[in-house]
Amino acid sequence: MKIDISNFSGNAYNILKSAGYYTDGFQKNNSVSFARRILQDRYPRFHVYYNIEKKEINLHLDQKAPKYENSHDHGAEYSGPLLEKEAQRIKEIFPNN
């Protein structure tokens, strides 16, 4: 689920961190990875890629960890009521968006 934050002119890193997201420093295609745990366990978790150039957040829900070592394949959801609610929460924390 993509969230456009192109009207936001502040520091997206700080906003995401204040919303409970942490970064693992993973970068891919001009995007930085952030996650927010739903429960105390590592999974399920909300996972976002913040694209620095496009000023866009790509949100999905990781249901479980990757099955194989050195693999990024995992059970993920890209739509649904839980993601819609989280997307709305993210939109609301970005002022002027």
N, C-alpha and C positions, 0 to 999 in steps of 0.2 A: 504494500500500500504506500503510495507516494504522497508526501506532504510538501507542498511548495512553501518555502519561507523566503522567497526572493525579495520581499519588502522589508525584511529584517536587516538592520544594519549593525547590530551589536555582535557580541562574542557568543556564537552558538555552542562552543565547548562549555562555557560557564553555565549557560542556560540548561543544557542537557544534564550537566552534573547536578545542578540545583534541583532538577526534576527526578533525581535518583538514579540516573544512568552513570555507568562507569565505562572507561575506555580501556581496552587491552592493548592499545597502540597499533592494532592491525590496520594497515592501509591497503586499499585496492582501488585502482582506477580513480584516483583523486578523491577517494572517500575514506573516512575514518569510521571504524567500527565502535559502537557503544552498545551496552546491554543493561537491562534492568531486571532483576530477579522478581518473580511473582511470589514465590514461597522462599523459605529458608534454603532449600536445595538449589543446586546450580541450574536445574531445569524443572519446569518450563521457565522461559524468560523471554522478555521482549528484546528484540535485537534490531538495531538501526544502523544504517550506513548513512553518514552525513556527507553529501557530495559538496565539497568546498567550492568548486567552480559553478555548479548549477544552482547552489543554495537550495538544495532539495534533501529531504529526509526520506529514506526508503525503509519502511517498517515491516517487520514480520515477527511471528511468534515461533521460537525454537521450542519444539516439544520434547526433544531428547538430544543427547550428545551424538556426535558422529560415530558411526559403527566401527570404522576402520582407522587405524593410526595413519596420520598424515593425510586424512581426508576431511573435506568440509561438508560432505553429504550428511544430511540430518533430516529428521522429521520436522517440517516447518509448515505453518499456515500463513497464507497471505491475505486472507479476508475473513470476515465473520464479526459478530457483535463485540467480542472482546477486543479485537484490533480496532474496530471503529471507535470504541470508547477511549482507547489509549491514544488513537490519532487525534481525537477531539481534545484530549487533555494536553497533548503536545502543542496543538495549534493555539490553545489558550495561554500557554506559558511564553510564547514568542510575541512580545509587544510589537505593535505596528504591522502586524501581518494579516 
